[in-house]
Amino acid sequence: MTILVLAAVFFLGPQVSALRYSFVQSNGENGLGNYTQLFHDSALGSSLVTSLEIAALTTVIMLALMLPTVVWVRLRLPRLAVVVESISVLPIVIPPIVMAAGLATLQSHASAQISSVIFTSPLTALTPFYVILAMPFAFRSLDVGVRAIDLRTLVDAARNLGAGWTTLLLRVILPNVRTAILTAASLTVALVLAEVVISETLLYDTYPVELVNTGQNLVGVAVALSVLSLAVTWLLLYMVSFIGNRDASRARIGRLL
Amino acid sequence: MGVAPFAVYVALFLGGPLYEVIYGAVTTTRGSLTWFNFSQTFHQPYVGAFEESLKLALLTSLIGGVFGLWLACAVVTAGPRSPLRRIVGSGAGVLAYFAGVPLAFAFIAALGRYGEATKLLQDIGINLNAGSFTISSLTGIFLCYVYFQVPLMVLLIIPALEGLRPEWHEAATGLGASTFGYIRHVAAPVLAPALIGAVLLLFGNAFAAYATAYALVGSSVNLVPGWIQQLISGNVLVDENGIGLALGVEMIVVIAIVMVGYAALQRRATRWLQ
């Protein structure tokens, strides 16, 4: 009981402070000015759009890459599952700042041609690498989903009825593991919206980078947006805790690593 | 065959940057092999930064481990589908994995020079601004790190706590053990590998983290990631890229050791707890 009170003070304290702080506008009065700033500040707005675009594209690529891999491994190469899993969690061993250092070096060594294709826009420069960062989360959630269904029966039935691999994946397996997909997608979106180290080191203007910049002179606005960011992420994970079946829920948030 | 796209993707987008880090660390700008970059990292200021980073990781993982375990014990008594568990679970997920920059600003709003908690403390006679305390310091970073380490511990240790069977407690009590005796001779030995493993993971997590520290202090912070960013961005001197990359390799080595230990302990932990 003592610990619950301690935890409530320590964890809610800064959040309540942030909430109160966020209502004090730059002119000293109370109001929602710090929140509406998001719509007036074009740099913030456009950085949020950039980050949302990256989040969407990262999610699509992550699913297109990981779902077929997980299904294939579970179906055909169960012995390879351990290898694929170890590779998927490998990004955990590499700190974001080291990934950023590698990318910065890659960027400076890249030929003009590659640079113009990849490194000119944050969307093409960051997305491929955010997919890598999302892999540990994505593999776990998708693997739990795929293992919970009777994969072999579904595949045999679909193949007997003449389904090709694409039909099988999109119209048979995908609907059956949609909760796992939703989980993987939510975690990926949360990850992209929070990632600051790589985009800052490579000097791309994503939402978290712009948030830090805003905090240099408009602390109130940065605090307000921080309150919003944490609330939105929490809502996302809270909703995830309701969807899906029992087996999957055990492995969901608590056992990402 | 089916794993080919995955393998190629990983080789390209994970292997690429990783290769650049390792290659850049062991070669000069002209491409000949060198030990210079690594030997530089064994001098100041990098040794000091490593000490700070390791100290921060050690302290926050131990404190996070103790309080996280305590909190998890309180939370686990509520059923897995209870509202308390959902709120703590999802809240802990946010803080443990995605807090980053917003966490820094929440602490600035609370304990910054004009923070709400600072004002509150001032009203009862404690002036945080009088001394050398500032939230934009290693002390501030320490507080923020504890703020995400405790939730991570809760998430990591709850499955292990759930694996403790009530029958074991009943059997021990039936054989005349006190609660302390049960904890001392049954629960603690069974939980030990999972506990140590979780604290190791916390250590690695704090050691690798940078987002919150960056938002709070900036790249001038005396932690290894701060130095890497400065060296890479060319803020210090030209041609010091290699030292930054060597520091990066050393960070990977530290975390790899931690993860190998974690994996070994995890195997032991699952012997009893499933």
Interface residues (C-beta under 8 A of the other chain):
Chain A: M1 I3 L4 L6 A7 F10 F11 G13 P14 Q15 V16 S17 A18 R20 Y21 S22 L65 M66 P68 T69 W72 V73 R76 L77 L80 V84 I87 L90 P91 I92 V93 I94 P95 P96 I97 V98 M99 A100 A101 G102 L103 A104 T105 L106 H109 P128 F129 V131 I132 M135 L187 A190 L191 L193 A194 E195 V196 V197 E200 T201 P208 L211 V212 G215 V219 A222 V223 L225 S226 V227 S229 L230 T233 W234 L237 Y238 V240 S241 F242 S249 R250 I253 G254 R255 L256 L257
Chain B: G2 V3 P5 F6 Y9 V10 L12 F13 L14 G16 P17 L18 Y19 E20 V21 G24 F67 W70 L71 C73 A74 P80 R86 I87 G89 S90 G91 A92 G93 V94 L95 Y97 F98 A99 G100 V101 P102 L103 A104 F105 A106 F107 I108 A109 A110 L111 G112 G115 E116 A117 Y147 V150 L155 L156 I158 P159 L201 G204 F207 A208 A209 Y210 A211 Y214 A215 P225 I228 Q229 I232 S233 N241 G244 L245 G248 V249 M251 I252 I255 A256 M259
